[in-house]
């Protein structure tokens, strides 16, 4: 799980005046799910390229 303080900071820097604890929890959950999907796809990209190491381009391609 992603720490709550950075998640709240992201929301505040995006323009929110105040952020509830439930909103921070929900946003952290969404971010975690999204990053897990990107990580899985990046790993598949590296494997497809015949590598064991995930590289920057694998992440960028998976995030598209």
PQR file with spaces between the fields and no chain letter, atoms N, CA, C, O and H, PARSE charges and radii, in Angstrom:
ATOM       1  N    UNK     1       0.838   -1.180    0.000 -0.4000 1.5000
ATOM       2  CA   UNK     1       0.000    0.000    0.000 -0.0000 2.0000
ATOM       3  C    UNK     1       0.883    1.245    0.000  0.5500 1.7000
ATOM       4  O    UNK     1       1.952    1.264    0.611 -0.5500 1.4000
ATOM       5  N    UNK     2       0.435    2.247   -0.672 -0.4000 1.5000
ATOM       6  CA   UNK     2       1.151    3.513   -0.765 -0.0000 2.0000
ATOM       7  C    UNK     2       0.886    4.331    0.498  0.5500 1.7000
ATOM       8  O    UNK     2      -0.253    4.386    0.961 -0.5500 1.4000
ATOM       9  H    UNK     2      -0.433    2.232   -1.168  0.4000 1.0000
ATOM      10  N    UNK     3       1.913    4.965    1.065 -0.4000 1.5000
ATOM      11  CA   UNK     3       1.707    5.779    2.265 -0.0000 2.0000
ATOM      12  C    UNK     3       0.688    6.906    2.022  0.5500 1.7000
ATOM      13  O    UNK     3       0.615    7.471    0.930 -0.5500 1.4000
ATOM      14  H    UNK     3       2.839    4.920    0.689  0.4000 1.0000
ATOM      15  N    UNK     4      -0.079    7.212    3.046 -0.4000 1.5000
ATOM      16  CA   UNK     4      -1.180    8.172    2.909 -0.0000 2.0000
ATOM      17  C    UNK     4      -0.722    9.613    2.719  0.5500 1.7000
ATOM      18  O    UNK     4      -1.355   10.362    1.974 -0.5500 1.4000
ATOM      19  H    UNK     4      -0.020    6.753    3.933  0.4000 1.0000
ATOM      20  N    UNK     5       0.351   10.012    3.368 -0.4000 1.5000
ATOM      21  CA   UNK     5       0.792   11.408    3.292 -0.0000 2.0000
ATOM      22  C    UNK     5       1.109   11.838    1.854  0.5500 1.7000
ATOM      23  O    UNK     5       0.638   12.891    1.425 -0.5500 1.4000
ATOM      24  H    UNK     5       0.865    9.404    3.973  0.4000 1.0000
ATOM      25  N    UNK     6       1.883   11.065    1.103 -0.4000 1.5000
ATOM      26  CA   UNK     6       2.155   11.469   -0.282 -0.0000 2.0000
ATOM      27  C    UNK     6       0.892   11.491   -1.155  0.5500 1.7000
ATOM      28  O    UNK     6       0.759   12.326   -2.050 -0.5500 1.4000
ATOM      29  H    UNK     6       2.265   10.209    1.451  0.4000 1.0000
ATOM      30  N    UNK     7      -0.025   10.565   -0.881 -0.4000 1.5000
ATOM      31  CA   UNK     7      -1.283   10.526   -1.644 -0.0000 2.0000
ATOM      32  C    UNK     7      -2.089   11.789   -1.377  0.5500 1.7000
ATOM      33  O    UNK     7      -2.606   12.407   -2.308 -0.5500 1.4000
ATOM      34  H    UNK     7       0.083    9.887   -0.154  0.4000 1.0000
ATOM      35  N    UNK     8      -2.197   12.171   -0.122 -0.4000 1.5000
ATOM      36  CA   UNK     8      -2.919   13.398    0.233 -0.0000 2.0000
ATOM      37  C    UNK     8      -2.238   14.606   -0.396  0.5500 1.7000
ATOM      38  O    UNK     8      -2.910   15.514   -0.883 -0.5500 1.4000
ATOM      39  H    UNK     8      -1.777   11.670    0.634  0.4000 1.0000
ATOM      40  N    UNK     9      -0.917   14.622   -0.389 -0.4000 1.5000
ATOM      41  CA   UNK     9      -0.163   15.737   -0.982 -0.0000 2.0000
ATOM      42  C    UNK     9      -0.440   15.847   -2.483  0.5500 1.7000
ATOM      43  O    UNK     9      -0.573   16.955   -3.004 -0.5500 1.4000
ATOM      44  H    UNK     9      -0.371   13.884    0.007  0.4000 1.0000
ATOM      45  N    UNK    10      -0.527   14.738   -3.167 -0.4000 1.5000
ATOM      46  CA   UNK    10      -0.844   14.758   -4.604 -0.0000 2.0000
ATOM      47  C    UNK    10      -2.199   15.412   -4.834  0.5500 1.7000
ATOM      48  O    UNK    10      -2.345   16.267   -5.707 -0.5500 1.4000
ATOM      49  H    UNK    10      -0.419   13.839   -2.743  0.4000 1.0000
ATOM      50  N    UNK    11      -3.182   15.007   -4.050 -0.4000 1.5000
ATOM      51  CA   UNK    11      -4.522   15.580   -4.197 -0.0000 2.0000
ATOM      52  C    UNK    11      -4.533   17.075   -3.887  0.5500 1.7000
ATOM      53  O    UNK    11      -5.188   17.851   -4.583 -0.5500 1.4000
ATOM      54  H    UNK    11      -3.063   14.312   -3.341  0.4000 1.0000
ATOM      55  N    UNK    12      -3.812   17.477   -2.845 -0.4000 1.5000
ATOM      56  CA   UNK    12      -3.759   18.892   -2.484 -0.0000 2.0000
ATOM      57  C    UNK    12      -3.037   19.713   -3.558  0.5500 1.7000
ATOM      58  O    UNK    12      -3.457   20.823   -3.886 -0.5500 1.4000
ATOM      59  H    UNK    12      -3.280   16.847   -2.279  0.4000 1.0000
ATOM      60  N    UNK    13      -1.955   19.161   -4.098 -0.4000 1.5000
ATOM      61  CA   UNK    13      -1.219   19.861   -5.157 -0.0000 2.0000
ATOM      62  C    UNK    13      -2.019   19.927   -6.453  0.5500 1.7000
ATOM      63  O    UNK    13      -1.763   20.775   -7.308 -0.5500 1.4000
ATOM      64  H    UNK    13      -1.614   18.259   -3.832  0.4000 1.0000
ATOM      65  N    UNK    14      -2.992   19.025   -6.592 -0.4000 1.5000
ATOM      66  CA   UNK    14      -3.858   19.032   -7.777 -0.0000 2.0000
ATOM      67  C    UNK    14      -4.972   20.064   -7.652  0.5500 1.7000
ATOM      68  O    UNK    14      -5.746   20.269   -8.586 -0.5500 1.4000
ATOM      69  H    UNK    14      -3.200   18.337   -5.897  0.4000 1.0000
ATOM      70  N    UNK    15      -5.049   20.720   -6.478 -0.4000 1.5000
ATOM      71  CA   UNK    15      -6.016   21.789   -6.324 -0.0000 2.0000
ATOM      72  C    UNK    15      -7.081   21.582   -5.272  0.5500 1.7000
ATOM      73  O    UNK    15      -7.898   22.474   -5.040 -0.5500 1.4000
ATOM      74  H    UNK    15      -4.420   20.554   -5.719  0.4000 1.0000
ATOM      75  N    UNK    16      -7.092   20.430   -4.630 -0.4000 1.5000
ATOM      76  CA   UNK    16      -8.094   20.189   -3.584 -0.0000 2.0000
ATOM      77  C    UNK    16      -7.802   21.102   -2.393  0.5500 1.7000
ATOM      78  O    UNK    16      -6.645   21.279   -2.011 -0.5500 1.4000
ATOM      79  H    UNK    16      -6.428   19.706   -4.818  0.4000 1.0000
ATOM      80  N    UNK    17      -8.842   21.674   -1.815 -0.4000 1.5000
ATOM      81  CA   UNK    17      -8.682   22.523   -0.626 -0.0000 2.0000
ATOM      82  C    UNK    17      -8.528   21.659    0.621  0.5500 1.7000
ATOM      83  O    UNK    17      -7.703   21.941    1.489 -0.5500 1.4000
ATOM      84  H    UNK    17      -9.782   21.531   -2.126  0.4000 1.0000
ATOM      85  N    UNK    18      -9.331   20.608    0.696 -0.4000 1.5000
ATOM      86  CA   UNK    18      -9.282   19.656    1.804 -0.0000 2.0000
ATOM      87  C    UNK    18      -9.515   18.267    1.234  0.5500 1.7000
ATOM      88  O    UNK    18     -10.153   18.112    0.193 -0.5500 1.4000
ATOM      89  H    UNK    18     -10.002   20.379   -0.009  0.4000 1.0000
ATOM      90  N    UNK    19      -8.994   17.263    1.921 -0.4000 1.5000
ATOM      91  CA   UNK    19      -9.127   15.880    1.458 -0.0000 2.0000
ATOM      92  C    UNK    19      -9.494   15.009    2.651  0.5500 1.7000
ATOM      93  O    UNK    19      -8.798   15.012    3.666 -0.5500 1.4000
ATOM      94  H    UNK    19      -8.475   17.389    2.767  0.4000 1.0000
ATOM      95  N    UNK    20     -10.587   14.265    2.528 -0.4000 1.5000
ATOM      96  CA   UNK    20     -11.000   13.386    3.613 -0.0000 2.0000
ATOM      97  C    UNK    20     -10.115   12.138    3.661  0.5500 1.7000
ATOM      98  O    UNK    20      -9.480   11.770    2.673 -0.5500 1.4000
ATOM      99  H    UNK    20     -11.153   14.262    1.704  0.4000 1.0000
ATOM     100  N    UNK    21     -10.090   11.509    4.812 -0.4000 1.5000
ATOM     101  CA   UNK    21      -9.315   10.274    4.973 -0.0000 2.0000
ATOM     102  C    UNK    21      -9.833    9.183    4.044  0.5500 1.7000
ATOM     103  O    UNK    21      -9.048    8.401    3.508 -0.5500 1.4000
ATOM     104  H    UNK    21     -10.606   11.808    5.614  0.4000 1.0000
ATOM     105  N    UNK    22     -11.147    9.125    3.849 -0.4000 1.5000
ATOM     106  CA   UNK    22     -11.726    8.134    2.932 -0.0000 2.0000
ATOM     107  C    UNK    22     -11.279    8.381    1.499  0.5500 1.7000
ATOM     108  O    UNK    22     -11.025    7.439    0.748 -0.5500 1.4000
ATOM     109  H    UNK    22     -11.785    9.761    4.284  0.4000 1.0000
ATOM     110  N    UNK    23     -11.185    9.654    1.124 -0.4000 1.5000
ATOM     111  CA   UNK    23     -10.734    9.989   -0.229 -0.0000 2.0000
ATOM     112  C    UNK    23      -9.280    9.584   -0.429  0.5500 1.7000
ATOM     113  O    UNK    23      -8.916    9.064   -1.484 -0.5500 1.4000
ATOM     114  H    UNK    23     -11.392   10.419    1.734  0.4000 1.0000
ATOM     115  N    UNK    24      -8.456    9.818    0.573 -0.4000 1.5000
ATOM     116  CA   UNK    24      -7.049    9.413    0.494 -0.0000 2.0000
ATOM     117  C    UNK    24      -6.948    7.900    0.347  0.5500 1.7000
ATOM     118  O    UNK    24      -6.175    7.405   -0.473 -0.5500 1.4000
ATOM     119  H    UNK    24      -8.752   10.240    1.430  0.4000 1.0000
ATOM     120  N    UNK    25      -7.721    7.166    1.134 -0.4000 1.5000
ATOM     121  CA   UNK    25      -7.711    5.702    1.052 -0.0000 2.0000
ATOM     122  C    UNK    25      -8.161    5.216   -0.329  0.5500 1.7000
ATOM     123  O    UNK    25      -7.550    4.317   -0.906 -0.5500 1.4000
ATOM     124  H    UNK    25      -8.349    7.567    1.801  0.4000 1.0000
ATOM     125  N    UNK    26      -9.223    5.812   -0.847 -0.4000 1.5000
ATOM     126  CA   UNK    26      -9.741    5.402   -2.155 -0.0000 2.0000
ATOM     127  C    UNK    26      -8.742    5.713   -3.262  0.5500 1.7000
ATOM     128  O    UNK    26      -8.526    4.897   -4.157 -0.5500 1.4000
ATOM     129  H    UNK    26      -9.720    6.543   -0.377  0.4000 1.0000
ATOM     130  N    UNK    27      -8.134    6.896   -3.199 -0.4000 1.5000
ATOM     131  CA   UNK    27      -7.156    7.284   -4.221 -0.0000 2.0000
ATOM     132  C    UNK    27      -5.932    6.371   -4.156  0.5500 1.7000
ATOM     133  O    UNK    27      -5.408    5.964   -5.192 -0.5500 1.4000
ATOM     134  H    UNK    27      -8.309    7.559   -2.471  0.4000 1.0000
ATOM     135  N    UNK    28      -5.477    6.048   -2.949 -0.4000 1.5000
ATOM     136  CA   UNK    28      -4.334    5.146   -2.785 -0.0000 2.0000
ATOM     137  C    UNK    28      -4.648    3.769   -3.364  0.5500 1.7000
ATOM     138  O    UNK    28      -3.789    3.140   -3.981 -0.5500 1.4000
ATOM     139  H    UNK    28      -5.903    6.378   -2.106  0.4000 1.0000
ATOM     140  N    UNK    29      -5.882    3.303   -3.162 -0.4000 1.5000
ATOM     141  CA   UNK    29      -6.287    2.005   -3.706 -0.0000 2.0000
ATOM     142  C    UNK    29      -6.275    2.020   -5.236  0.5500 1.7000
ATOM     143  O    UNK    29      -5.806    1.074   -5.868 -0.5500 1.4000
ATOM     144  H    UNK    29      -6.580    3.814   -2.661  0.4000 1.0000
ATOM     145  N    UNK    30      -6.791    3.091   -5.822 -0.4000 1.5000
ATOM     146  CA   UNK    30      -6.813    3.217   -7.284 -0.0000 2.0000
ATOM     147  C    UNK    30      -5.394    3.282   -7.838  0.5500 1.7000
ATOM     148  O    UNK    30      -5.079    2.635   -8.836 -0.5500 1.4000
ATOM     149  H    UNK    30      -7.172    3.860   -5.309  0.4000 1.0000
ATOM     150  N    UNK    31      -4.544    4.063   -7.187 -0.4000 1.5000
ATOM     151  CA   UNK    31      -3.151    4.184   -7.633 -0.0000 2.0000
ATOM     152  C    UNK    31      -2.451    2.823   -7.553  0.5500 1.7000
ATOM     153  O    UNK    31      -1.714    2.442   -8.462 -0.5500 1.4000
ATOM     154  H    UNK    31      -4.799    4.589   -6.375  0.4000 1.0000
ATOM     155  N    UNK    32      -2.686    2.101   -6.467 -0.4000 1.5000
ATOM     156  CA   UNK    32      -2.071    0.788   -6.294 -0.0000 2.0000
ATOM     157  C    UNK    32      -2.510   -0.174   -7.394  0.5500 1.7000
ATOM     158  O    UNK    32      -1.680   -0.875   -7.972 -0.5500 1.4000
ATOM     159  H    UNK    32      -3.285    2.410   -5.728  0.4000 1.0000
ATOM     160  N    UNK    33      -3.803   -0.211   -7.684 -0.4000 1.5000
ATOM     161  CA   UNK    33      -4.305   -1.095   -8.737 -0.0000 2.0000
ATOM     162  C    UNK    33      -3.711   -0.730  -10.099  0.5500 1.7000
ATOM     163  O    UNK    33      -3.319   -1.609  -10.866 -0.5500 1.4000
ATOM     164  H    UNK    33      -4.477    0.359   -7.214  0.4000 1.0000
ATOM     165  N    UNK    34      -3.648    0.552  -10.389 -0.4000 1.5000
ATOM     166  CA   UNK    34      -3.106    1.002  -11.672 -0.0000 2.0000
ATOM     167  C    UNK    34      -1.624    0.660  -11.797  0.5500 1.7000
ATOM     168  O    UNK    34      -1.180    0.176  -12.838 -0.5500 1.4000
ATOM     169  H    UNK    34      -3.967    1.267   -9.766  0.4000 1.0000
ATOM     170  N    UNK    35      -0.867    0.910  -10.741 -0.4000 1.5000
ATOM     171  CA   UNK    35       0.565    0.623  -10.813 -0.0000 2.0000
ATOM     172  C    UNK    35       0.845   -0.872  -10.897  0.5500 1.7000
ATOM     173  O    UNK    35       1.817   -1.286  -11.528 -0.5500 1.4000
ATOM     174  H    UNK    35      -1.228    1.303   -9.895  0.4000 1.0000
ATOM     175  N    UNK    36      -0.001   -1.686  -10.266 -0.4000 1.5000
ATOM     176  CA   UNK    36       0.172   -3.135  -10.379 -0.0000 2.0000
ATOM     177  C    UNK    36      -0.055   -3.596  -11.814  0.5500 1.7000
ATOM     178  O    UNK    36       0.673   -4.456  -12.310 -0.5500 1.4000
ATOM     179  H    UNK    36      -0.792   -1.350   -9.753  0.4000 1.0000
ATOM     180  N    UNK    37      -1.056   -3.034  -12.483 -0.4000 1.5000
ATOM     181  CA   UNK    37      -1.320   -3.387  -13.882 -0.0000 2.0000
ATOM     182  C    UNK    37      -0.143   -2.974  -14.767  0.5500 1.7000
ATOM     183  O    UNK    37       0.268   -3.726  -15.651 -0.5500 1.4000
ATOM     184  H    UNK    37      -1.647   -2.336  -12.079  0.4000 1.0000
ATOM     185  N    UNK    38       0.393   -1.786  -14.528 -0.4000 1.5000
ATOM     186  CA   UNK    38       1.536   -1.319  -15.310 -0.0000 2.0000
ATOM     187  C    UNK    38       2.741   -2.214  -15.061  0.5500 1.7000
ATOM     188  O    UNK    38       3.463   -2.548  -16.000 -0.5500 1.4000
ATOM     189  H    UNK    38       0.059   -1.175  -13.810  0.4000 1.0000
ATOM     190  N    UNK    39       2.971   -2.608  -13.811 -0.4000 1.5000
ATOM     191  CA   UNK    39       4.114   -3.461  -13.472 -0.0000 2.0000
ATOM     192  C    UNK    39       4.020   -4.820  -14.160  0.5500 1.7000
ATOM     193  O    UNK    39       5.012   -5.330  -14.680 -0.5500 1.4000
ATOM     194  H    UNK    39       2.384   -2.336  -13.048  0.4000 1.0000
ATOM     195  N    UNK    40       2.834   -5.395  -14.160 -0.4000 1.5000
ATOM     196  CA   UNK    40       2.643   -6.696  -14.813 -0.0000 2.0000
ATOM     197  C    UNK    40       2.910   -6.577  -16.311  0.5500 1.7000
ATOM     198  O    UNK    40       3.602   -7.416  -16.889 -0.5500 1.4000
ATOM     199  H    UNK    40       2.028   -4.980  -13.737  0.4000 1.0000
ATOM     200  N    UNK    41       2.367   -5.541  -16.937 -0.4000 1.5000
ATOM     201  CA   UNK    41       2.570   -5.365  -18.372 -0.0000 2.0000
ATOM     202  C    UNK    41       4.035   -5.069  -18.689  0.5500 1.7000
ATOM     203  O    UNK    41       4.562   -5.563  -19.686 -0.5500 1.4000
ATOM     204  H    UNK    41       1.805   -4.860  -16.467  0.4000 1.0000
ATOM     205  N    UNK    42       4.695   -4.274  -17.856 -0.4000 1.5000
ATOM     206  CA   UNK    42       6.111   -3.976  -18.080 -0.0000 2.0000
ATOM     207  C    UNK    42       6.952   -5.246  -17.989  0.5500 1.7000
ATOM     208  O    UNK    42       7.894   -5.432  -18.759 -0.5500 1.4000
ATOM     209  H    UNK    42       4.267   -3.872  -17.046  0.4000 1.0000
ATOM     210  N    UNK    43       6.607   -6.109  -17.052 -0.4000 1.5000
ATOM     211  CA   UNK    43       7.314   -7.380  -16.929 -0.0000 2.0000
ATOM     212  C    UNK    43       7.104   -8.240  -18.171  0.5500 1.7000
ATOM     213  O    UNK    43       8.035   -8.880  -18.660 -0.5500 1.4000
ATOM     214  H    UNK    43       5.841   -5.958  -16.427  0.4000 1.0000
ATOM     215  N    UNK    44       5.881   -8.249  -18.672 -0.4000 1.5000
ATOM     216  CA   UNK    44       5.589   -8.989  -19.913 -0.0000 2.0000
ATOM     217  C    UNK    44       6.374   -8.411  -21.086  0.5500 1.7000
ATOM     218  O    UNK    44       6.877   -9.154  -21.928 -0.5500 1.4000
ATOM     219  H    UNK    44       5.124   -7.729  -18.276  0.4000 1.0000
ATOM     220  N    UNK    45       6.478   -7.073  -21.139 -0.4000 1.5000
ATOM     221  CA   UNK    45       7.225   -6.422  -22.220 -0.0000 2.0000
ATOM     222  C    UNK    45       8.691   -6.842  -22.184  0.5500 1.7000
ATOM     223  O    UNK    45       9.269   -7.166  -23.222 -0.5500 1.4000
ATOM     224  H    UNK    45       6.069   -6.469  -20.455  0.4000 1.0000
ATOM     225  N    UNK    46       9.290   -6.838  -21.004 -0.4000 1.5000
ATOM     226  CA   UNK    46      10.689   -7.232  -20.876 -0.0000 2.0000
ATOM     227  C    UNK    46      10.866   -8.693  -21.260  0.5500 1.7000
ATOM     228  O    UNK    46      11.815   -9.039  -21.963 -0.5500 1.4000
ATOM     229  H    UNK    46       8.821   -6.575  -20.161  0.4000 1.0000
ATOM     230  N    UNK    47       9.964   -9.550  -20.807 -0.4000 1.5000
ATOM     231  CA   UNK    47      10.029  -10.974  -21.130 -0.0000 2.0000
ATOM     232  C    UNK    47       9.908  -11.192  -22.633  0.5500 1.7000
ATOM     233  O    UNK    47      10.629  -12.004  -23.212 -0.5500 1.4000
ATOM     234  H    UNK    47       9.193   -9.269  -20.236  0.4000 1.0000
ATOM     235  N    UNK    48       8.988  -10.460  -23.258 -0.4000 1.5000
ATOM     236  CA   UNK    48       8.801  -10.572  -24.707 -0.0000 2.0000
ATOM     237  C    UNK    48      10.068  -10.161  -25.460  0.5500 1.7000
ATOM     238  O    UNK    48      10.379  -10.715  -26.515 -0.5500 1.4000
ATOM     239  H    UNK    48       8.402   -9.801  -22.787  0.4000 1.0000
ATOM     240  N    UNK    49      10.787   -9.197  -24.916 -0.4000 1.5000
ATOM     241  CA   UNK    49      12.024   -8.734  -25.544 -0.0000 2.0000
ATOM     242  C    UNK    49      13.211   -9.634  -25.204  0.5500 1.7000
ATOM     243  O    UNK    49      14.336   -9.363  -25.622 -0.5500 1.4000
ATOM     244  H    UNK    49      10.534   -8.747  -24.060  0.4000 1.0000
ATOM     245  N    UNK    50      12.962  -10.698  -24.448 -0.4000 1.5000
ATOM     246  CA   UNK    50      14.022  -11.642  -24.115 -0.0000 2.0000
ATOM     247  C    UNK    50      14.899  -11.187  -22.958  0.5500 1.7000
ATOM     248  O    UNK    50      16.034  -11.643  -22.822 -0.5500 1.4000
ATOM     249  H    UNK    50      12.047  -10.917  -24.109  0.4000 1.0000
ATOM     250  N    UNK    51      14.385  -10.297  -22.129 -0.4000 1.5000
ATOM     251  CA   UNK    51      15.144   -9.790  -20.996 -0.0000 2.0000
ATOM     252  C    UNK    51      14.484  -10.188  -19.686  0.5500 1.7000
ATOM     253  O    UNK    51      13.271  -10.392  -19.620 -0.5500 1.4000
ATOM     254  H    UNK    51      13.463   -9.927  -22.239  0.4000 1.0000
ATOM     255  N    UNK    52      15.304  -10.297  -18.642 -0.4000 1.5000
ATOM     256  CA   UNK    52      14.792  -10.521  -17.296 -0.0000 2.0000
ATOM     257  C    UNK    52      14.616   -9.190  -16.569  0.5500 1.7000
ATOM     258  O    UNK    52      13.841   -9.094  -15.617 -0.5500 1.4000
ATOM     259  H    UNK    52      16.288  -10.131  -18.696  0.4000 1.0000
ATOM     260  N    UNK    53      15.335   -8.171  -17.019 -0.4000 1.5000
ATOM     261  CA   UNK    53      15.332   -6.870  -16.364 -0.0000 2.0000
ATOM     262  C    UNK    53      14.312   -5.944  -17.007  0.5500 1.7000
ATOM     263  O    UNK    53      14.324   -5.740  -18.220 -0.5500 1.4000
ATOM     264  H    UNK    53      15.965   -8.249  -17.792  0.4000 1.0000
ATOM     265  N    UNK    54      13.435   -5.389  -16.191 -0.4000 1.5000
ATOM     266  CA   UNK    54      12.476   -4.390  -16.668 -0.0000 2.0000
ATOM     267  C    UNK    54      13.220   -3.069  -16.820  0.5500 1.7000
ATOM     268  O    UNK    54      13.914   -2.627  -15.905 -0.5500 1.4000
ATOM     269  H    UNK    54      13.426   -5.555  -15.205  0.4000 1.0000
ATOM     270  N    UNK    55      13.070   -2.454  -17.966 -0.4000 1.5000
ATOM     271  CA   UNK    55      13.755   -1.200  -18.239 -0.0000 2.0000
ATOM     272  C    UNK    55      12.752   -0.065  -18.400  0.5500 1.7000
ATOM     273  O    UNK    55      11.542   -0.282  -18.462 -0.5500 1.4000
ATOM     274  H    UNK    55      12.505   -2.812  -18.710  0.4000 1.0000
ATOM     275  N    UNK    56      13.287    1.145  -18.465 -0.4000 1.5000
ATOM     276  CA   UNK    56      12.466    2.347  -18.557 -0.0000 2.0000
ATOM     277  C    UNK    56      11.465    2.268  -19.700  0.5500 1.7000
ATOM     278  O    UNK    56      10.297    2.615  -19.525 -0.5500 1.4000
ATOM     279  H    UNK    56      14.270    1.321  -18.415  0.4000 1.0000
ATOM     280  N    UNK    57      11.899    1.826  -20.842 -0.4000 1.5000
ATOM     281  CA   UNK    57      10.992    1.779  -21.999 -0.0000 2.0000
ATOM     282  C    UNK    57       9.839    0.782  -21.792  0.5500 1.7000
ATOM     283  O    UNK    57       8.747    0.971  -22.327 -0.5500 1.4000
ATOM     284  H    UNK    57      12.848    1.544  -20.984  0.4000 1.0000
ATOM     285  N    UNK    58      10.093   -0.269  -21.020 -0.4000 1.5000
ATOM     286  CA   UNK    58       9.031   -1.229  -20.704 -0.0000 2.0000
ATOM     287  C    UNK    58       7.939   -0.553  -19.883  0.5500 1.7000
ATOM     288  O    UNK    58       6.750   -0.761  -20.125 -0.5500 1.4000
ATOM     289  H    UNK    58      10.980   -0.422  -20.586  0.4000 1.0000
ATOM     290  N    UNK    59       8.346    0.248  -18.923 -0.4000 1.5000
ATOM     291  CA   UNK    59       7.387    0.978  -18.079 -0.0000 2.0000
ATOM     292  C    UNK    59       6.600    1.979  -18.915  0.5500 1.7000
ATOM     293  O    UNK    59       5.374    2.051  -18.822 -0.5500 1.4000
ATOM     294  H    UNK    59       9.312    0.417  -18.727  0.4000 1.0000
ATOM     295  N    UNK    60       7.313    2.749  -19.731 -0.4000 1.5000
ATOM     296  CA   UNK    60       6.640    3.760  -20.541 -0.0000 2.0000
ATOM     297  C    UNK    60       5.655    3.136  -21.518  0.5500 1.7000
ATOM     298  O    UNK    60       4.558    3.661  -21.714 -0.5500 1.4000
ATOM     299  H    UNK    60       8.309    2.691  -19.806  0.4000 1.0000
ATOM     300  N    UNK    61       6.031    2.038  -22.124 -0.4000 1.5000
ATOM     301  CA   UNK    61       5.139    1.349  -23.050 -0.0000 2.0000
ATOM     302  C    UNK    61       3.926    0.784  -22.311  0.5500 1.7000
ATOM     303  O    UNK    61       2.806    0.857  -22.816 -0.5500 1.4000
ATOM     304  H    UNK    61       6.921    1.612  -21.966  0.4000 1.0000
ATOM     305  N    UNK    62       4.135    0.237  -21.147 -0.4000 1.5000
ATOM     306  CA   UNK    62       3.038   -0.345  -20.364 -0.0000 2.0000
ATOM     307  C    UNK    62       2.076    0.724  -19.870  0.5500 1.7000
ATOM     308  O    UNK    62       0.889    0.447  -19.697 -0.5500 1.4000
ATOM     309  H    UNK    62       5.045    0.178  -20.736  0.4000 1.0000
ATOM     310  N    UNK    63       2.554    1.920  -19.642 -0.4000 1.5000
ATOM     311  CA   UNK    63       1.716    2.994  -19.118 -0.0000 2.0000
ATOM     312  C    UNK    63       0.817    3.603  -20.187  0.5500 1.7000
ATOM     313  O    UNK    63      -0.121    4.329  -19.858 -0.5500 1.4000
ATOM     314  H    UNK    63       3.518    2.145  -19.782  0.4000 1.0000
ATOM     315  N    UNK    64       1.081    3.326  -21.439 -0.4000 1.5000
ATOM     316  CA   UNK    64       0.269    3.898  -22.535 -0.0000 2.0000
ATOM     317  C    UNK    64      -1.100    3.291  -22.585  0.5500 1.7000
ATOM     318  O    UNK    64      -1.906    3.656  -23.441 -0.5500 1.4000
ATOM     319  H    UNK    64       1.843    2.736  -21.706  0.4000 1.0000
